[in-house]
């Protein structure tokens, strides 16, 4: 018989996988849509290329961040997916699902600049 902690751990793993999949789908789709536009921008104009990549990253991040927040809260509290979602929404409202998104987007900016700087696109 599975204990509660094991069930929460299993649920949080699935939430994590769903969040990663959602992020990758959105990021890859937007990147492929804008790839030709990125290649038209001269390499000397790397700030513009970095901003476009950052915009793609922020869009993917904002779409998937609520799942990441739910996963983290599930791991800390030991609650199930549905009770965690209800608790976040009841106590913090919709904004509670996006706590930490600004810091994550700053990290994404550094990643975008690194990608452009080393010419990976």
C-alpha positions in Angstrom: 0.0 0.0 0.0 1.3 3.4 -1.0 1.7 6.0 1.7 0.6 9.6 1.3 4.1 10.9 0.8 4.7 8.5 -2.1 1.4 9.5 -3.8 2.3 13.2 -3.5 5.8 12.5 -4.8 4.3 10.6 -7.8 1.7 13.3 -8.4 4.4 16.1 -8.2 6.5 14.1 -10.7 3.6 14.1 -13.2 3.0 17.8 -12.6 6.7 18.5 -13.2 6.7 16.5 -16.4 3.5 18.3 -17.7 5.1 21.7 -16.9 8.3 20.8 -18.7 6.4 19.4 -21.7 4.2 22.5 -21.9 7.2 24.8 -21.7 9.1 23.0 -24.4 6.1 22.8 -26.7 5.4 26.5 -26.5 9.1 27.5 -26.7 9.8 25.3 -29.6 6.7 26.4 -31.5 7.4 30.1 -31.0 11.1 29.6 -31.8 10.3 27.8 -35.1 7.8 30.5 -36.0 10.3 33.3 -35.4 13.5 31.4 -36.6 13.6 33.0 -40.0 13.1 36.5 -38.5 15.9 35.8 -36.1 18.2 34.8 -38.9 17.5 38.0 -40.8 18.7 40.1 -37.9 22.5 40.8 -38.3 24.7 39.1 -35.7 26.0 42.5 -34.8 22.5 43.4 -33.5 22.7 40.7 -30.8 20.6 42.7 -28.3 17.6 42.5 -30.6 18.1 38.8 -31.0 18.4 38.3 -27.3 15.2 40.3 -26.7 13.2 38.1 -29.2 14.5 35.0 -27.5 13.7 36.4 -24.1 10.1 37.2 -25.2 9.7 33.6 -26.4 11.1 32.3 -23.1 8.8 34.6 -21.1 5.7 33.4 -23.0 6.6 29.8 -22.4 7.5 30.5 -18.8 4.3 32.3 -18.0 2.2 29.5 -19.6 4.0 26.7 -17.6 4.9 28.5 -14.3 1.6 27.7 -12.5 2.4 24.0 -12.8 5.9 24.6 -11.4 4.4 26.5 -8.5 1.9 23.8 -7.8 4.6 21.1 -7.9 6.9 23.0 -5.5 4.0 23.6 -3.1 2.9 20.0 -3.3 6.4 18.8 -2.3 6.6 21.2 0.6 3.1 20.7 2.0 2.6 17.1 1.2 -0.8 17.8 -0.2 -2.4 16.4 -3.3 -2.6 18.3 -6.6 -6.3 19.4 -6.2 -5.9 20.5 -2.6 -2.8 22.4 -3.4 -4.5 24.2 -6.3 -7.5 25.0 -4.1 -5.3 26.3 -1.3 -3.2 28.5 -3.5 -6.2 30.0 -5.2 -8.1 30.5 -1.9 -5.2 32.1 0.0 -3.4 34.1 -2.7 -5.7 34.2 -5.8 -4.6 33.8 -9.3 -1.4 35.8 -8.7 -0.3 33.1 -6.2 0.4 30.7 -9.1 3.0 33.2 -10.5 5.1 33.8 -7.4 8.7 33.8 -8.5 8.0 34.3 -12.2 10.0 37.6 -12.3 13.2 36.0 -10.9 12.8 33.1 -13.4 12.4 35.4 -16.3 15.6 37.3 -15.3 17.3 33.9 -15.4 15.8 33.4 -18.8 17.3 36.7 -20.0 20.8 35.5 -19.1 20.2 32.2 -20.9 18.9 34.1 -24.0 22.0 36.4 -24.0 24.3 33.4 -23.6 22.6 31.7 -26.6 23.0 34.8 -28.8 26.5 35.6 -27.6 27.9 32.2 -28.5 26.0 32.2 -31.8 23.9 29.1 -31.3 21.1 30.5 -33.5 
